[in-house]
Amino acid sequence: MVHFRRLSRSFYLTSATGLFFLMAASAATAGAPERIVSLNLCADQMLLALGDPARISSLGPLAHQPQVSFLAKKAQRYPLVRGGAEEIIRLRTDIVLLGSYDKPFVRQILRRRRIPYLELKPWPDIRAGFAQIKVVAARLGQPHRGDKLVSEIRTARAALQQLAGRRSSSATFLLIQRRGYVMQAGITMELLHLAGLSDLSPRLRLGVSAIASLEEIARYRPDFLVVESAAVDPSDQGQAKLLHPALRKLYPPARRILIPDRLTVCAGPSTPSLIRHLAREIARKVP
């Protein structure tokens, strides 16, 4: 699980020029697929939210894990695949949803077998996410579901943006990951700026992303630490820095904006809940 989370955070830094690739020429004109398989956690969430439940055959190996799968409860009714091409061939699927970081040899076999697939890239920003939602929903034969999700994100985003006008000054923050890794891009960062908060990381001159030391955090003292974890696990060495006595003194719970993992691992269906959660945390803690 730790390895997956570490990899998933890098997804939000991807400077992708395209949202996805639709493989197989016939897929563009085919009707809504009858048997759909997903191999990737983030693709799972999109399929569960946008697809017809009766047409979902199988989901990826992490779909049932509530710590990272936003729609884990809904996913329980479906079997899981480990991601092997042999499994997919046996399922006789009409289309496969996968991520751009999934195993390359699986895509090679799918192409060889002429099995259509959608390769979903991580969202570089919410605007790109809107485009991906609409195209995936249309390909699954459920465009109205895509429109509904886009509308929900827009409504939640507008409410978050209203928080920016309610304060006389801009509070500063650092978005801290495991081992003190400081993020400077991604959906969460976009939303924090939208709410009127100011990212302090450029003052640390860390580059696009890097590790912030305890000394740097204590020296520059952002008003808040934003932690993408509902709770800090003492047994997790990657989170040990957040338990350091100096940080605990400088940043008690009232000065930490906490976000559950399952809201940040995959952008998409979880995004409205992420925005609403951020709005509550900011309204409650930021003066």
ABEGO torsion letter per residue (X at the ends): XAAAAAAAAAAAABBBABABBBBEAAAAABBBBABBBBABAAAAAAAAAABBAAABABBBAAAABAAABAAAAAAAABBBBAGBAAAAAAAGBABBBBBAABBAAAAAAAAAAGBBBBBBBBBABAAAAAAAAAAAAAAAGBAAAAAAAAAAAAAAAAAAAAAAAABABBBBBBBBBBGGBBBABEAAAAAAAAAGBBBAAAAAGAEABBBBBAAAAAAAGBABBBBBBABBBAABAAAAAAABAAAAAABBAAABBBBBAAAAABBEAAAAAAAAAAAAAAAAABX
